[in-house]
Amino acid sequence: MIRVSLKHGMTKKFSLRFRDAMFVVDLGDKRLVSQYLESIGTDWESYMVRNPDFILERIRRYIPPPEELYKSVSMLFMLYGPAKCVLSEKPLFNEDAWSASKHVLEEIRLGHVSDV
């Protein structure tokens, strides 16, 4: 969808937040998995960092309605797009990424991305 520099310091954080904005966790499933994780002495946030596949294989996720998705993804782009890398001092989004982000937002706005 949007290509960003793999060397930028914010790439991983942006990718994870973009994933979480696009695919919202079912709260009932999250509660059940959280209870299990607590029973083994850990929590959701820690396990999502160490072993996200374990959690993501055990929960349902959905893509929110267009209005909700547009708002969260737009805010994410505005927050991370201009974020400068500490080393290169370049923003996360270059000109091509900003152009792609506009197309992504338009597809979201038109309802082509959300679950029905």
Secondary structure, 3 states (H helix, E strand, C coil): CCCCCCCCCCHHHHHHHHHHHHCEECHHHHHHHHHHHHHCCCCHHHHHHHCHHHHHCCCCEECCCHHHHHHHHHHHHHHHCCCECCCCCCECCCHHHHHHHHHHHHHHHCCCCCCC
